[in-house]
């Protein structure tokens, strides 16, 4: 509107600095809200869907068994991506929308939780009966599961207009969002970095520094965002610089602000082992072979690590097997890479 002189978002009679804006007329700021949330809500799934893929890859490798319900997970991811485009207005229940349209978006919000539950359940069930290796990437992947679950469950009250009336624009919303994006997306990203670092550099990151990075991060990230649910339920506003200190209902829970602030600084300090580990391992990390995790997917077929020259493969690999053929019947202790014609024993790098 400002650049083109249009008035999609500016109502008639708009006054700015005491002057009526000539270009204004016939628009509505609510159109801007719709445009923003139509972008911003699917964008969250742009962040989380790759994270789900990373976690699935790491869990399959470190449980030494195929993913549970792989086909169901694929369909759920596709359905989740589609549904992400028709739930945006659940952010706008308090704008005065009618009961018909709010009921529609409540329904779609409840429906979109179904594929999320399918994916999370499949990942949890993939742990059952596995020979779990508690490597650094696996720790981050395991931490992702309950915290992403907390993020999803705390979103359900926000998707219902009756409860959203109280929770809207409180610290509860910040806690919900960040349990999805911070421990969700970021922990999955860390899992992916530790997991694929040997393929990128030919060296392995320090497991000791990796776990020194994981445990404080896991503790302090919960110390930051869990108290936000307490504050949000008490009605503490997210829009006021002091959290609404002048309101009596906020007084019993505002002391959590200091606790969360200390936890945030400690979480920042907990990233120091990762930074040291990353740059130290690029030059001094332990050299490893082409497939140090005994993985099955095709990127590990490119030898050496990192691949020499342009491209990924010296010869285009022929795919003989599925992506997660761990513990095949003829060798329960082995694994069957996609490009292999016979199982490789887990004692070998493949």
C-alpha positions, 0 to 999 in steps of 0.5 A: 500500500505504501509503495504502490499507493493502494489501500488494501489494508488502509480503511477510509478516513485513516489519520496519520500525524493529524493528516488524513491519508489520501490513499486510504479507503475501503481497506481493512487491517484484517486483510494484512493479518490474513495475508501474514498468517497465511504465510507464517503458519505454513512457514512453521511446517517448512521448518519442522518437516525437514526436522522430522526427516532428520530425526527419522533418519537418525533414529532408524540408524541408531536403533538398528531397525527399520522405521515403524510405519514408514509408509504411514509417515510419508502419507502423514507428512504429505497430508500435514503439508497440505493441511498447513495451508487451511488453518491460519485463522486460528491465530485470529479468533479474537478479531471478531470472526463469526462462529461459522468461520471460527468453527471451520478453523477449529475443525481444521486445527484439530484435523492437522494434529492427526498426522502429527500424532501419526508421525510422532507415534511412529518415531516412538514405536521405532524405538521399541525392540531396537538395539539403541546406540546413545550417540550424540545425534541420537540424544538430540533426536530422542530429546526432540520427541517429548519436546515436540510432543509438548509443543503439539499438545499445548497447541490444542487449547490455542486451537479452540476459540473458547480457551484461546480467549484467555490464552491469546497473546499471553506467555503461553503462546510463546511457550507453545511456539518455542517448544515446537521450533526451538527444541524441535527444529534446533535440536533436530538440526544439531542431530543432523550436524553431528550425524552428517559431519563425517560425510562432509569433512571425513572426520568425526566430532568429539562425542564427549564435547557433544554430550557436554553440549547436549545435557546442559542444552536439554536442561536449560531450554526446558527451564526457559520455556516451561515456566511460560506456560505457568505465566500464560495460564495466569494471564501474563501478557506477551505484549507488555515490556514488564509482563503486565506488572501493574496487574494483580493477577501477574504478581504471583508468577512474574518471579519466573522472569528472572529464572528464565533469564538466567536459564537463557544465559546458561543455554547460551553458555552451553553452546560453547562446547558445540562451537569448540567441537565444530571448529576443532573437529574440522581440522583435528577430529578423528578421521573416519571411513566412508560410513562410520555410522554403518548407515544404509542410505545412499549418501554413505555410498559416496567414498571417500568422505568427503567425496573428491571433486565435483558431484557425489558419486564416482559412479552412479549407484544402483539401488537394490534395497529400501532405505532402512534395511537394518537387521536383515533376516540373514544377518540380524547384526548387520545392515543392508545398504541401498546400493549393496547386494549383500548384507554388511556386518555391523562391525564393518564400515561398509 
